[in-house]
């Protein structure tokens, strides 16, 4: 016989994973302000192997429009610049011999709308994952009736699952609204 609490816990875990994925995806979308997370995907050729940028340099944001990268090894300036140019960051690095600076240009209105649309797509993808988790676990509960689970318990579990679903959909809507506001704020 199926364990209702396990089914509900499994569904909540899947929904939480969808929200965490969305948070991660939204963090990597540039909103016009300097954010070191936009460099998370950059891999640098360091002595023959590709390593994350933060393994070969310190990265910080001295102000809202600049990311400063200070390589630990002077020989790493060229590979870091090349890695940034080859990545999809879309910013040209400036090197003064001490620090590599990335000037974050202000976003145009058209680019803001594109980014908001990209965020909406990510949010919709997360919502689909949550709906799929709900559907899959409702199917498990329905199969549980055949295995001897009472219909009352199944209906109560389905209601709990719907409440969990609604709570996570609201989290996604809130995350999307906050990111959209951040992008659209000039």
C-alpha positions, 0 to 999 in steps of 0.5 A: 500500500502506498504511503500518502505522506511519502507521495506528498513529500516527493511532490513537494521536493519536486516543486521545491527543485523547480523553484530553486532552478528558477532562482538560479536561472533568474540570477544569471539573467543580466538586469542592468546592474553589476552581478558577479553571477553572470560570470558563473558560466565562464570557463578559463583555460588554466594550464590546459584545463577549463576551470571556473573564472572564480578559481583563477581570480577574485571577482567583485563589484566596486559599484553598480555598473562595474565588475572587477576581476583581479587574476591571482596570476599575471599570466592569466589576463589573456586567457580570462579576457578570451574566456569572457569574449567567447562566453555569452556575457556580451560585455567587452573586458577592459584590462589596465594591467592590474585589473580586468574591468567589465563595464555593465552598459545600461539596458535599452528599452528593447533589451529590457523587454527581451530579458523580461520575456526570457524571465517569463519563459523561465517562470513558465517552464518552472510552472510546468514542472510544478504542474507535472509533479502534481499530475504525477503524484495525483496519478500515484494516489489514484493507483493507491486506491486500487491498492487499498487506499480509501477514497477519503484519504486519497481526496484529502491528499489530493487537496493537500497536493493542490494547496502545495501546488498553489503555494509553489506557483505563487512563489514562482509568480513572486520571483518572476514579478521581482525580477521583472521589476528589477529589469524594468527599473531604469 
